[in-house]
Amino acid sequence: MYLKYLHVLIFIIFVSSLSSGAFVRRYRFIVTEASYMRLCKEKKILTVNGQFPGPTLKVHKGDTIVVDVHNRGKYNLTIHWHGVKQPRNPWTDGPEYVTQCPIQPGNKFSQRVIFSTEEGTLWWHAHSDWSRATVHGAIIIYPKQGTSYPFHRPVAEIPIILGEWWKKDIMKVYEEFVASGGQPRDSDAYTLNGQPGDFYPCSKPGTFKVNVTYGNTYLLRIINSDLNEILFFGVAKHKLTVVGTDASYTKPLTRDYIAISPGQTMDCLLRADQREHDRYYMAARPYVNGVGVSFDNTTTTGIIRYRGRHGPSTTMPFLPYLPYYNDTSAAVNFTYSLRSLNSESHPALVPLNITKRLISTISVNAFPCSPNQTCAGPNGTRLGASMNNVSFVSPWFDILEAYYYGIRGVFGKRFPSHPPFVFNYTADFLPLELEIAKRGTQAKVLEYKSLVELVLQGTNLVAGIDHPMHLHGFSFYVVGHGFGNFDERRDTSKYNLVDPPLRNTIGVPRNGWTAIRFKADNPGVWFMHCHFERHLVWGMNTVFIVKNGKRADEWLLPPPPDMPPC
């Protein structure tokens, strides 16, 4: 008990030291239900401050803020600051039963959000059950005062949040999905800033519109908040120039469209250079290449509208060219054409002398159905997912507090460094016995400042599909990718160690692999998972525990005094 009060005292001293000499801004998030009309149907959804999408947080590089999260809904809730590294402070990172127990209805949690090297666009979202379908919003991180963008300043900046909408209550969709053992119900629409757009019933009056002036350049801050789909996005007759991804600057890359995975953000410059018409659609639709994978194959739209054009429009806006829903080459070629800016002020600090090498398979699995139960997976099985054949089981108490206080029985430290079974991971036909994974709550422990290479190997078990993998607490360099089985001797020679993109979420291609590198210099407990919500629920997750360094400023900070109880 004395130790716990000592930790509280240390935390108060730490907060005081942060606050002295610098004003820490405070925000208030009130999570509650509100009524919204979409697709001819009114329903109540969970919102923050009554907004859908939720409020945009605006900060400068290196700022620290406090967000007081009040849960006035009827379900447990957590909030995650996606892509914010939170140096030494996983306590307010947000994933349920990993770094905290949930905020129970009627309670609150003051979350300290510490920005460090991030610059650009990130986002925040619920990290419990499927609440993030409506509980999410943008984070804009401006350069430090006195510095500027590494590109010409746009005349305006426009957050574009892509999402999904279900006519049915999202928690009912979630509960139905978990109970079935099969795939979840497809969404009924995609949304652009909360609106489905012109191609859905009863939605045209609410279609999101942006007014532009000919000759000006605008910065679109694009976020994919979808639960289960990668999206293609474009603007008719206009090019998009990508200048940043996941709050890190990139070499300018100009394309007709982008491919953006759930969890990813992209900063894109759009020049208003069209004279022929006054309105042009911006649109998004899914990219899905898994065989037998059900999905919502529709298109959401917004409108770019030029100022100064008089009189009503007589023609329908043009639609942008977007690749076909299963065009793997279009998605992969775009994703892996991105490069870090790697300038003097924004260098690419790629780890070179690797001290810890890891390889992890990422698989969809099938488990036998429990007695007296009907399961909707293949051949009457219950669908699951795994990393290195371990299907993650959410514990009864959060892993971070268990690690910090030495509470046993919550998690293990035996997550495999390599796949336990070596086989042709991407073969067309694989033995059925390989589909069954082990269930467990296992973490991988890393030494402080170890230089880590992690190869994420997709498999064709049950269903080969792309996997957008997200690592909390770090950004990582994407140094390599390929199709088929990773070959260490052959494939490492093709790595990009000069200017690879710096990401926090990366799509591993179907039946392929992706290699990432990062420096484990952020002590604490950090979640890694697929950002398809169905795969997260099925267990395609693990936890990295980064040990303390030798100096006091390399230690995990003590917990805040108002941690939610379990």
C-alpha positions as CSV (number, residue, x, y, z in Angstrom):
1,M,0.0,0.0,0.0
2,Y,2.9,2.4,0.9
3,L,4.4,1.6,-2.5
4,K,1.2,2.5,-4.3
5,Y,1.0,5.9,-2.5
6,L,4.7,6.6,-3.3
7,H,3.9,6.0,-7.0
8,V,1.1,8.5,-6.8
9,L,3.4,11.0,-5.2
10,I,6.0,10.5,-7.9
11,F,3.3,10.9,-10.5
12,I,2.1,14.2,-9.0
13,I,5.7,15.5,-9.0
14,F,6.1,14.4,-12.6
15,V,2.8,16.3,-13.6
16,S,4.0,19.4,-11.8
17,S,7.3,19.3,-13.6
18,L,5.5,19.0,-16.9
19,S,3.2,21.9,-16.1
20,S,5.9,24.3,-14.7
21,G,7.0,26.7,-17.4
22,A,4.5,25.4,-19.9
23,F,0.7,25.6,-20.1
24,V,-0.9,22.2,-20.5
25,R,-4.2,22.4,-22.4
26,R,-7.1,20.5,-21.1
27,Y,-10.0,19.0,-23.1
28,R,-13.2,17.4,-22.0
29,F,-14.7,14.4,-23.8
30,I,-18.3,13.6,-22.8
31,V,-19.1,10.2,-24.2
32,T,-22.9,9.8,-24.5
33,E,-25.6,8.7,-26.9
34,A,-27.1,11.0,-29.5
35,S,-29.7,10.5,-32.3
36,Y,-28.5,10.6,-35.9
37,M,-30.4,10.0,-39.2
38,R,-28.6,8.1,-41.9
39,L,-29.9,5.9,-44.7
40,C,-33.6,6.9,-44.0
41,K,-33.3,5.5,-40.5
42,E,-32.8,7.3,-37.2
43,K,-30.9,5.6,-34.4
44,K,-28.9,6.4,-31.3
45,I,-25.1,6.2,-31.5
46,L,-22.3,6.7,-29.1
47,T,-20.7,10.1,-29.6
48,V,-18.1,12.4,-28.0
49,N,-19.5,15.8,-27.1
50,G,-22.6,15.0,-29.3
51,Q,-20.5,15.0,-32.5
52,F,-20.0,12.4,-35.2
53,P,-17.2,12.3,-36.1
54,G,-15.9,13.6,-32.8
55,P,-14.1,16.8,-32.1
56,T,-10.7,17.5,-33.7
57,L,-7.7,17.9,-31.4
58,K,-5.2,20.6,-32.6
59,V,-1.7,20.6,-31.1
60,H,1.8,21.5,-31.9
61,K,4.7,19.1,-32.1
62,G,6.0,18.2,-28.6
63,D,2.9,19.4,-26.8
64,T,1.3,17.6,-23.8
65,I,-2.4,17.8,-23.3
66,V,-4.9,16.3,-20.8
67,V,-8.2,14.9,-22.0
68,D,-10.8,14.3,-19.3
69,V,-12.9,11.4,-20.6
70,H,-16.4,11.1,-19.0
71,N,-18.2,7.9,-19.8
72,R,-21.9,8.7,-19.7
73,G,-22.8,5.8,-22.0
74,K,-24.1,2.4,-21.0
75,Y,-21.1,0.4,-22.0
76,N,-17.5,0.2,-20.8
77,L,-15.1,2.4,-22.8
78,T,-11.5,3.2,-23.5
79,I,-9.9,5.9,-25.7
80,H,-6.7,5.4,-27.7
81,W,-4.6,8.1,-29.2
82,H,-3.6,6.3,-32.4
83,G,0.0,6.9,-33.4
84,V,0.9,9.0,-30.4
85,K,4.0,7.4,-29.0
86,Q,3.3,8.5,-25.4
87,P,7.0,8.3,-24.3
88,R,7.3,6.3,-21.0
89,N,3.5,6.7,-20.5
90,P,1.5,3.7,-21.7
91,W,-0.9,4.3,-18.8
92,T,-3.2,6.5,-20.9
93,D,-2.6,4.7,-24.3
94,G,-6.0,3.1,-24.1
95,P,-6.3,-0.5,-25.3
96,E,-8.8,-2.3,-23.1
97,Y,-7.2,-4.9,-20.7
98,V,-3.8,-4.2,-22.1
99,T,-2.8,-0.8,-20.6
100,Q,-5.9,-0.1,-18.6
101,C,-9.2,-1.5,-17.4
102,P,-12.1,0.2,-19.1
103,I,-13.8,3.4,-17.9
104,Q,-17.1,2.1,-16.5
105,P,-20.4,3.9,-17.1
106,G,-20.7,6.9,-14.9
107,N,-16.9,7.2,-14.3
108,K,-14.1,9.3,-15.8
109,F,-10.4,9.0,-16.5
110,S,-8.0,12.0,-17.1
111,Q,-5.7,10.9,-19.9
112,R,-2.4,12.6,-20.4
113,V,-1.4,12.6,-24.1
114,I,2.3,13.3,-24.6
115,F,3.3,14.2,-28.2
116,S,7.0,13.9,-29.1
117,T,8.3,13.5,-32.7
118,E,4.9,13.2,-34.5
119,E,4.0,15.9,-37.0
120,G,1.1,15.8,-39.3
121,T,-2.2,13.9,-39.0
122,L,-3.2,11.2,-36.5
123,W,-6.5,10.3,-34.9
124,W,-8.1,9.1,-31.6
125,H,-10.7,6.4,-31.3
126,A,-12.4,4.0,-28.8
127,H,-10.4,0.9,-28.2
128,S,-13.1,-1.3,-26.6
129,D,-15.5,-3.7,-28.3
130,W,-16.7,-2.0,-31.6
131,S,-17.4,1.5,-30.1
132,R,-14.8,3.1,-32.4
133,A,-17.4,2.8,-35.3
134,T,-18.8,6.2,-34.0
135,V,-16.3,7.2,-31.3
136,H,-13.4,8.7,-33.2
137,G,-11.9,12.0,-34.4
138,A,-8.9,13.7,-36.0
139,I,-5.7,14.9,-34.4
140,I,-3.8,17.6,-36.2
141,I,-0.2,18.1,-35.1
142,Y,1.2,21.4,-36.4
143,P,5.0,22.0,-36.6
144,K,6.6,23.6,-33.6
145,Q,6.1,27.3,-33.2
146,G,8.7,29.1,-35.4
147,T,9.0,26.2,-37.9
148,S,6.9,25.4,-41.0
149,Y,5.8,22.6,-43.3
150,P,8.4,21.2,-45.7
151,F,6.1,22.2,-48.6
152,H,4.2,25.3,-49.6
153,R,1.6,26.2,-47.0
154,P,-1.9,25.4,-48.3
155,V,-4.7,28.0,-48.1
156,A,-6.9,25.6,-46.0
157,E,-6.7,22.2,-44.3
158,I,-9.6,19.8,-44.4
159,P,-10.0,16.6,-42.3
160,I,-11.5,13.8,-44.3
161,I,-12.5,10.9,-42.1
162,L,-13.6,7.7,-43.9
163,G,-15.9,5.4,-41.9
164,E,-18.6,2.7,-41.9
165,W,-22.3,2.8,-41.0
166,W,-24.6,0.1,-39.9
167,K,-28.4,0.5,-39.7
168,K,-28.4,-1.8,-36.7
169,D,-27.0,-0.7,-33.3
170,I,-23.2,-1.4,-33.5
171,M,-23.1,-3.2,-30.2
172,K,-25.8,-5.5,-31.4
173,V,-23.8,-6.1,-34.5
174,Y,-20.7,-6.9,-32.4
175,E,-22.6,-9.2,-30.0
176,E,-24.2,-11.1,-32.9
177,F,-20.8,-11.4,-34.6
178,V,-19.1,-12.8,-31.5
179,A,-21.9,-15.3,-30.8
180,S,-22.0,-16.6,-34.4
181,G,-18.4,-17.7,-34.6
182,G,-18.4,-16.5,-38.2
183,Q,-17.9,-13.3,-40.2
184,P,-19.6,-10.1,-39.0
185,R,-22.6,-8.5,-40.7
186,D,-21.5,-6.2,-43.5
187,S,-21.9,-2.5,-43.0
188,D,-24.7,-0.8,-44.9
189,A,-22.7,2.2,-46.1
190,Y,-19.3,3.9,-46.0
191,T,-19.2,7.5,-44.8
192,L,-17.1,10.6,-45.5
193,N,-17.0,12.9,-42.5
194,G,-20.0,11.1,-41.1
195,Q,-22.1,11.3,-44.3
196,P,-22.8,8.4,-46.7
197,G,-23.1,10.6,-49.8
198,D,-25.2,10.8,-53.0
199,F,-25.3,7.0,-53.8
200,Y,-27.2,5.9,-50.7
201,P,-31.0,6.3,-50.0
202,C,-32.0,9.6,-48.3
203,S,-28.4,10.7,-48.0
204,K,-27.9,13.2,-50.8
205,P,-29.0,16.3,-48.8
206,G,-26.3,15.7,-46.2
207,T,-23.4,14.9,-48.6
208,F,-20.2,16.5,-47.3
209,K,-19.1,19.5,-49.5
210,V,-15.9,21.5,-49.7
211,N,-15.8,24.9,-51.4
212,V,-12.5,25.7,-53.2
213,T,-11.1,28.6,-55.3
214,Y,-9.5,28.0,-58.6
215,G,-5.7,28.1,-58.4
216,N,-5.4,27.4,-54.7
217,T,-3.9,24.4,-53.0
218,Y,-5.6,22.5,-50.1
219,L,-4.3,20.0,-47.6
220,L,-6.6,17.0,-47.2
221,R,-5.9,15.2,-43.9
222,I,-7.3,11.8,-44.7
223,I,-8.1,9.2,-42.0
224,N,-9.4,5.7,-42.5
225,S,-11.5,4.9,-39.4
226,D,-13.2,1.9,-41.1
227,L,-13.6,-1.2,-38.9
228,N,-12.9,-3.9,-41.5
229,E,-12.0,-2.5,-45.0
230,I,-9.0,-1.0,-46.8
231,L,-10.2,1.8,-49.1
232,F,-9.3,3.4,-52.4
233,F,-9.9,7.2,-52.3
234,G,-9.6,9.8,-55.1
235,V,-11.0,13.1,-56.4
236,A,-12.4,13.3,-59.9
237,K,-10.1,15.1,-62.5
238,H,-7.7,16.0,-59.7
239,K,-4.3,14.6,-58.6
240,L,-3.5,13.9,-55.0
241,T,0.1,14.6,-53.8
242,V,1.0,12.6,-50.7
243,V,3.3,14.6,-48.4
244,G,2.8,12.8,-45.2
245,T,1.7,9.4,-43.7
246,D,1.0,8.6,-40.1
247,A,2.3,11.9,-38.8
248,S,5.6,11.7,-40.7
249,Y,6.6,13.6,-43.8
250,T,7.2,11.8,-47.1
251,K,8.8,12.6,-50.5
252,P,5.9,14.1,-52.6
253,L,4.1,11.3,-54.4
254,T,1.5,12.3,-57.0
255,R,-1.2,9.8,-57.9
256,D,-4.8,9.7,-59.2
257,Y,-5.9,7.8,-56.0
258,I,-4.6,6.5,-52.7
259,A,-5.0,3.2,-50.9
260,I,-5.5,3.6,-47.2
261,S,-5.8,0.9,-44.5
262,P,-7.9,1.2,-41.3
263,G,-5.8,3.1,-38.8
264,Q,-3.7,4.9,-41.4
265,T,-3.6,8.6,-42.1
266,M,-2.4,10.5,-45.2
267,D,-1.7,14.2,-45.8
268,C,-2.5,15.0,-49.4
269,L,-2.2,18.2,-51.3
270,L,-5.0,18.9,-53.8
271,R,-4.6,21.8,-56.3
272,A,-7.9,23.3,-57.5
273,D,-6.9,23.4,-61.2
274,Q,-10.2,22.5,-63.0
275,R,-12.2,25.0,-65.1
276,E,-14.6,22.8,-67.0
277,H,-17.2,22.1,-64.3
278,D,-18.1,23.5,-60.9
279,R,-18.5,20.2,-59.0
280,Y,-16.4,17.0,-58.7
281,Y,-16.9,14.0,-56.6
282,M,-14.3,12.8,-54.0
283,A,-15.1,9.1,-53.4
284,A,-14.0,6.0,-51.5
285,R,-14.7,2.3,-52.0
286,P,-13.3,-0.9,-50.6
287,Y,-10.3,-2.9,-51.6
288,V,-10.8,-6.6,-50.6
289,N,-9.0,-9.5,-52.3
290,G,-9.7,-12.4,-49.9
291,V,-11.5,-15.4,-51.4
292,G,-14.9,-15.9,-49.8
293,V,-14.7,-12.8,-47.7
294,S,-17.9,-10.9,-47.4
295,F,-17.8,-7.1,-47.6
296,D,-19.9,-4.0,-48.3
297,N,-19.2,-3.2,-52.0
298,T,-20.5,0.4,-52.1
299,T,-19.1,3.9,-52.7
300,T,-19.2,6.9,-50.4
301,T,-18.9,10.4,-51.9
302,G,-18.3,14.0,-51.0
303,I,-18.2,17.0,-53.4
304,I,-15.5,19.5,-54.3
305,R,-17.4,22.7,-55.3
306,Y,-15.7,25.6,-57.1
307,R,-16.5,29.1,-55.8
308,G,-17.5,31.8,-58.3
309,R,-19.5,29.6,-60.7
310,H,-22.9,31.2,-61.0
311,G,-26.2,29.5,-61.6
312,P,-27.3,25.9,-60.8
313,S,-25.3,22.9,-61.9
314,T,-26.8,21.1,-64.9
315,T,-24.6,18.0,-64.9
316,M,-23.8,15.3,-62.4
317,P,-20.3,15.6,-60.8
318,F,-17.6,13.4,-62.3
319,L,-16.6,10.3,-60.4
320,P,-12.9,9.6,-59.9
321,Y,-11.3,6.6,-61.3
322,L,-10.8,4.0,-58.5
323,P,-9.3,0.6,-59.0
324,Y,-11.5,-2.5,-59.0
325,Y,-12.2,-3.9,-55.5
326,N,-9.7,-6.8,-55.8
327,D,-6.9,-4.9,-57.6
328,T,-3.9,-6.1,-55.4
329,S,-1.3,-4.6,-57.7
330,A,-2.9,-1.1,-57.5
331,A,-3.0,-1.2,-53.7
332,V,0.4,-2.7,-53.1
333,N,2.2,-0.5,-55.8
334,F,0.8,2.6,-54.2
335,T,1.6,1.6,-50.6
336,Y,5.2,0.6,-51.3
337,S,5.9,3.6,-53.5
338,L,6.0,5.9,-50.5
339,R,9.3,7.1,-49.2
340,S,10.4,9.1,-46.1
341,L,11.3,12.7,-46.7
342,N,14.8,12.0,-45.3
343,S,15.9,15.7,-45.2
344,E,18.2,17.4,-42.9
345,S,15.4,18.5,-40.6
346,H,13.4,15.3,-41.0
347,P,16.0,12.5,-41.3
348,A,15.3,8.8,-41.7
349,L,17.0,7.2,-38.7
350,V,16.7,3.6,-39.8
351,P,18.1,0.9,-37.4
352,L,21.0,-0.8,-39.1
353,N,22.8,-3.1,-36.6
354,I,19.8,-5.2,-35.6
355,T,20.0,-6.9,-32.2
356,K,16.7,-8.6,-32.1
357,R,15.2,-10.4,-35.1
358,L,11.6,-11.7,-35.0
359,I,9.4,-13.4,-37.5
360,S,5.7,-13.7,-36.9
361,T,3.0,-15.4,-39.0
362,I,-0.3,-13.6,-39.1
363,S,-3.2,-16.1,-39.8
364,V,-6.9,-16.6,-39.9
365,N,-7.7,-19.8,-38.0
366,A,-10.6,-22.1,-37.4
367,F,-11.4,-23.7,-34.1
368,P,-13.8,-26.7,-33.4
369,C,-17.2,-25.6,-32.4
370,S,-18.2,-26.0,-28.8
371,P,-20.8,-28.7,-28.0
372,N,-24.4,-27.7,-28.2
373,Q,-23.5,-24.6,-30.2
374,T,-23.9,-23.8,-33.9
375,C,-20.9,-22.0,-35.5
376,A,-20.9,-20.0,-38.7
377,G,-17.3,-20.6,-39.7
378,P,-16.1,-22.9,-42.5
379,N,-17.5,-26.5,-42.1
380,G,-19.2,-25.5,-38.8
381,T,-16.1,-24.2,-37.1
382,R,-15.5,-21.0,-35.1
383,L,-13.3,-18.5,-36.9
384,G,-10.2,-17.2,-35.1
385,A,-6.9,-15.5,-35.8
386,S,-3.3,-15.6,-34.5
387,M,0.2,-14.4,-34.5
388,N,2.8,-17.2,-34.5
389,N,0.0,-19.7,-33.9
390,V,-1.0,-17.9,-30.6
391,S,-4.5,-16.6,-30.6
392,F,-4.5,-13.8,-28.1
393,V,-7.0,-14.1,-25.2
394,S,-7.9,-10.8,-23.5
395,P,-7.1,-11.1,-19.7
396,W,-9.3,-10.4,-16.7
397,F,-6.9,-7.6,-15.5
398,D,-4.8,-5.2,-17.6
399,I,-1.4,-6.3,-18.5
400,L,0.4,-3.0,-17.8
401,E,-0.7,-2.9,-14.1
402,A,0.0,-6.6,-13.7
403,Y,3.6,-6.0,-15.1
404,Y,4.2,-2.9,-13.0
405,Y,2.9,-4.3,-9.7
406,G,4.2,-7.9,-10.3
407,I,0.7,-9.5,-10.3
408,R,1.1,-13.1,-11.5
409,G,-1.3,-15.1,-13.6
410,V,-2.4,-12.3,-15.9
411,F,-0.1,-12.9,-18.9
412,G,2.9,-14.9,-20.0
413,K,6.2,-13.9,-21.5
414,R,6.6,-16.7,-24.1
415,F,5.4,-15.2,-27.3
416,P,7.5,-17.1,-29.9
417,S,10.3,-15.2,-31.7
418,H,9.7,-17.4,-34.8
419,P,6.8,-19.5,-36.1
420,P,6.5,-22.7,-34.2
421,F,5.8,-24.6,-37.4
422,V,7.7,-24.0,-40.6
423,F,5.7,-24.8,-43.8
424,N,4.8,-23.3,-47.1
425,Y,2.8,-20.5,-45.6
426,T,1.2,-19.2,-48.8
427,A,0.5,-22.6,-50.5
428,D,-2.9,-22.9,-52.2
429,F,-3.7,-26.0,-50.1
430,L,-2.6,-26.5,-46.5
431,P,-3.4,-29.3,-44.0
432,L,-6.4,-28.6,-41.9
433,E,-4.6,-29.4,-38.6
434,L,-2.5,-26.2,-39.2
435,E,-5.7,-24.1,-38.9
436,I,-6.0,-24.7,-35.2
437,A,-4.0,-22.2,-33.1
438,K,-3.2,-22.2,-29.4
439,R,-5.1,-19.7,-27.2
440,G,-3.1,-17.7,-24.7
441,T,-2.1,-14.3,-23.4
442,Q,1.6,-14.1,-24.3
443,A,3.9,-11.1,-24.5
444,K,7.4,-10.6,-26.0
445,V,9.9,-8.9,-23.7
446,L,12.5,-6.5,-25.4
447,E,15.6,-5.0,-23.8
448,Y,15.7,-1.3,-23.7
449,K,17.1,0.3,-26.8
450,S,17.3,-3.0,-28.7
451,L,17.2,-2.6,-32.4
452,V,14.3,-4.8,-33.6
453,E,13.5,-6.2,-37.0
454,L,10.1,-7.9,-37.2
455,V,9.0,-9.7,-40.4
456,L,5.2,-10.1,-40.6
457,Q,4.4,-13.2,-42.7
458,G,0.9,-13.6,-44.1
459,T,-0.5,-17.1,-44.5
460,N,-3.2,-18.8,-46.6
461,L,-4.7,-20.6,-43.7
462,V,-8.5,-20.5,-43.9
463,A,-8.5,-17.3,-45.9
464,G,-5.5,-15.3,-47.2
465,I,-6.1,-11.6,-47.0
466,D,-4.3,-8.3,-46.4
467,H,-3.7,-7.4,-42.7
468,P,-3.2,-3.8,-41.6
469,M,-0.9,-4.3,-38.6
470,H,-0.6,-1.5,-36.0
471,L,2.0,-1.1,-33.3
472,H,1.3,1.1,-30.2
473,G,4.0,3.2,-28.7
474,F,6.2,3.4,-31.8
475,S,6.5,4.3,-35.4
476,F,8.5,1.9,-37.5
477,Y,10.4,1.9,-40.8
478,V,8.9,-0.3,-43.5
479,V,12.1,-1.7,-45.0
480,G,10.9,-4.5,-47.2
481,H,7.9,-6.4,-48.6
482,G,7.2,-9.2,-51.0
483,F,4.8,-12.0,-52.0
484,G,5.2,-15.6,-51.0
485,N,7.4,-16.8,-48.2
486,F,10.1,-14.6,-46.7
487,D,13.6,-15.7,-47.5
488,E,16.1,-14.1,-45.2
489,R,19.1,-14.7,-47.5
490,R,17.4,-13.5,-50.7
491,D,15.0,-10.8,-49.5
492,T,17.1,-8.8,-47.0
493,S,19.4,-7.8,-49.8
494,K,16.5,-5.9,-51.4
495,Y,15.7,-3.9,-48.2
496,N,15.4,-0.1,-48.5
497,L,17.6,1.2,-45.6
498,V,17.9,4.7,-47.0
499,D,14.5,6.3,-47.1
500,P,11.8,3.7,-46.1
501,P,8.5,5.2,-45.0
502,L,7.9,5.7,-41.2
503,R,4.5,4.3,-40.3
504,N,2.5,3.1,-37.3
505,T,0.2,0.9,-39.3
506,I,1.1,-1.1,-42.4
507,G,-0.8,-3.3,-44.7
508,V,0.8,-6.7,-45.1
509,P,-0.2,-8.0,-48.6
510,R,-2.3,-11.1,-49.0
511,N,0.0,-14.2,-49.1
512,G,3.0,-11.9,-48.7
513,W,5.3,-10.4,-46.0
514,T,6.4,-7.0,-44.7
515,A,9.6,-6.3,-42.8
516,I,9.6,-3.4,-40.2
517,R,12.4,-2.0,-38.0
518,F,12.2,0.1,-34.8
519,K,14.3,1.1,-31.8
520,A,12.8,-0.2,-28.6
521,D,13.4,3.0,-26.6
522,N,10.0,3.5,-25.1
523,P,9.7,1.5,-21.9
524,G,6.3,0.0,-21.1
525,V,3.6,-2.3,-22.4
526,W,2.6,-1.8,-26.0
527,F,-0.1,-3.6,-28.0
528,M,0.3,-4.9,-31.6
529,H,-2.7,-6.0,-33.5
530,C,-4.4,-6.2,-36.9
531,H,-6.6,-3.1,-37.4
532,F,-9.4,-5.1,-38.9
533,E,-11.7,-5.3,-35.9
534,R,-12.9,-8.8,-36.7
535,H,-9.3,-10.0,-36.7
536,L,-8.5,-8.2,-33.4
537,V,-11.6,-9.9,-31.8
538,W,-10.4,-13.3,-33.2
539,G,-7.0,-12.9,-31.6
540,M,-4.5,-11.5,-34.2
541,N,-2.7,-9.6,-31.5
542,T,0.3,-9.6,-29.2
543,V,2.0,-7.4,-26.6
544,F,5.6,-6.0,-26.5
545,I,7.0,-5.3,-23.1
546,V,10.0,-2.9,-23.3
547,K,12.2,-3.0,-20.2
548,N,13.5,0.0,-18.4
549,G,16.8,1.5,-19.2
550,K,19.6,2.3,-16.8
551,R,18.9,6.0,-16.2
552,A,15.8,7.4,-14.4
553,D,14.7,9.2,-17.5
554,E,14.6,5.8,-19.3
555,W,12.1,4.3,-16.8
556,L,8.5,3.7,-17.2
557,L,6.6,6.5,-15.5
558,P,4.4,5.6,-12.5
559,P,0.6,5.2,-13.0
560,P,-1.7,8.2,-12.6
561,P,-3.8,8.2,-9.4
562,D,-7.2,7.8,-11.2
563,M,-6.6,4.6,-13.2
564,P,-9.9,2.9,-13.9
565,P,-10.6,-0.1,-11.6
566,C,-11.2,-3.6,-13.0
